[in-house]
Amino acid sequence: MNHFLLIWKGLWRKPVRTALTYASMTVAFLLFGLLNGINQGLDHVSERFHLDRLYVMNRISMYHPLILPFAQQVEKIPGVEDIAYWAYFVGYYQRPTVQLPIVAADVKRMFRMYPELRLPPAQLQTMDVVKSGAVISKSLARRFGWKIGDRVPIKSAIWPRKDGGDVWYFDIVGIYEPAEASPALNDLFFVNLDYFDEARAFGAGQVHLIIVRVKDQSRSGAIARQIDELAENSPLQTRTRTENAYAAVQWRQINDLRLVGNFIIGAVLFTLLVVSASTMMQSVRQRFAELAVLMTLGFTPLRIAGLILGEAVLLSLLAAATGLALAALAFPSVAELFGAMRMQPGVFVGGLGIALGVAAVSALLPIVRSMRLSLAAALSGR
Amino acid sequence: MSMLRLIASTALMNLQGLPRRRLNALVMIVSIAGAVAVFCGVLAMNAGLDGAMRDAGRPDRALVLRAGSTVEIASAISLDDLRAIRNSTQVRKAADGTVLITAEAVGPITLVENASGLEVNGTIRGVGPEILAVRPEIHLVAGRMFEPGKFEVVVGRQALEQFRGLALGGQVAAYGTQWKIVGVFAAKGSMRESELMADATVVMDVSHRPMFQNVTAVLPDAASVTGFKRAIAANPSIAMDVFSEPEFLQRESQSLNGLLGFMAYVMGGIMALGAMFVAINAMYSSIDDRRREIATLRALGFPPLVVVCSIVFESMLLALLGGALGAALAALVAGGRTVSTAVGADLRQLVFDVSMTPPVVLQGMAAALAIGVLGGLIPALRAVRSQVVDDLRAI
């Protein structure tokens, strides 16, 4: 306890300097927390990819269609457990700039394929009854203030209705929430494919993406090849990807920006080290006389070293705790830019580890200097 | 006048003592350099993106897409629509009499990126013979133009470098046939350089979609775009959106601009805040080291303004040094790099160069200067408010 008091007093000997150093280190840990939070959040999502899921799309591009009979053929391939599919419905709400990520799907199959999307079973049942029903993500519901029972008019530039109109009305019957971020599924507006096929003026039976679950994950590569071979001699050739390959395409921008984020982390950590080390250096140099007094009183060099190290660790940990806490507070609003993700515990562990490392490195030089201290010179203030 | 001379001489005196306070100065320079490097680096990426997207657009060029099309590929314009569009506005004519309007058919294709081996969304753009007149920024740098009606393509300069299997004289497989690569074109670094171009009729033919995706027209001047918009909106037989080219391009790069803006201004801003604390700290402790010196000046009758100014001057100088170092670092690490990423709702691959433009450097230096002024001002004001007597007694 005595030692702690000494360390505490030493730390606040120059309150303004300590406070400013603390503030700048806190900012550094805040940045580290945010950027590393994004990094680890993305890693965490990629670790949880379901490698038993395959994504089949038209080889020409994701906007070219496949046909339902082909999906049925795929389902018959031995080793395929289940399939789901969707068609893009490009449309906007109120103004052309408010585009909605609407997909027409067999929703039963969809939610069976993605157990990580949570939807109350009763709401899924309602989709059967309400042909014009829609299941939307919680974040979409929040963004537009929609609730179950609302009727939403959507205008589509691509899909006119058989009756000649281009406005579609959908009734919201369910709101789902992703348990974890998943590629391109966080934020969707699902409508019934049956209803869409019956009502659209052309294109019935066309889908854009077929998702396949294989029984044995280790055979997914072989089955992917089998699917592409199946389509080889048909008019619509396919490209089948695993979930992580699919996500790599969807998250291209964000992944590219991670490189920038890593540069920033590097710059931040370097600056953090420089700031902390220089403060410790100055702080100890100005107290050589005091340290000499302690030594004369019988403090062993080891204890002196402990005091200096303790001071560095205390300052660094305080700053890390505050900075990481701030980062955790700010994270949800930052993470929204990158899709749903949570702050991983690894960020805190890493942050505290770095705090200890920075403290150790910045205490090193002052300790060496104080060990070489000439008592007589220091006491006489030279 | 004498005030200025006083400030100058005091500042000079401060600077002469700087070597003794080199550690503080160094820490301040390093932390400001870090913040400015991040800020400049990301802004330079954004400037490169703007160069490829926004700045490539001419305000007197208008693009027409079917109403509500988020992505070009979602648009569909028939020959009848094209006729109606052509009749809606006055279109400029080239010197040789070519009417400067063209319709394009966009064919998405899958390409493989050299660096990452990833499959990305590439584009074969079907264009008419008047394209070079409508878009004079496009010019061939090697080979020749494709011949109408043939499976021939010309490849953009960036596409040639970034995508696997593209070489002049070689072939590229798309839409079930082999296309001969007959030429390479440049387009002033714009997004078009990431694309392939072929004959519009051929592209519509192979994609089984007899529709154009956009109509581009050169209008007499930028102001006529508004009139064009009104004329199209008033025509009940067609439902089209008209954009001036800058508007259209900005729409495409919005999300990436947003992400880069977040990186530059939010992350860079937080970093600048941290650097400011460091600057205040450094100036505060260098003033602390000179308490007696400053108190002596004040006792001799130097006005507080002179003392404050000389301190702020030193702080500004150090900050600018840090800023210059940071900008140089950013130029070294990021400058001249090529970024290849996906833009737009259809995630089309765009390749652009990071460009350290003068405005980027200027913004970085301005940030450094702001940090320097604030960092110097706060401790300086504190220094001149303390009691001269106390300071003179200080060790």
Interface residues (C-beta under 8 A of the other chain):
Chain A: K14 V16 R17 L20 T21 A23 S24 V27 A28 L30 L31 L34 L35 R59 I60 S61 M62 Y63 H64 V90 G91 Y92 P96 Q99 K155 S156 A157 I158 Q237 R239 R241 A245 A248 V249 Q250 R252 Q253 I254 D256 L257 V260 G261 F263 I264 A267 V268 F270 T271 V274 V275 S278 T279 M281 Q282 V334 L337
Chain B: L23 N24 L26 V27 V30 S31 G34 A35 A37 V38 G41 V42 M45 R66 A67 G68 S69 T70 V71 I73 A74 S75 A76 G107 P108 I109 T110 L118 E119 V120 N121 A174 Y175 G176 S207 A239 D241 S255 L256 G258 L259 L260 F262 M263 V266 M267 I270 M271 L273 G274 A275 F277 V278 I280 N281 Y284 S285 D288 V333 V339 S340 T341 A342 V343 A345 D346 L347
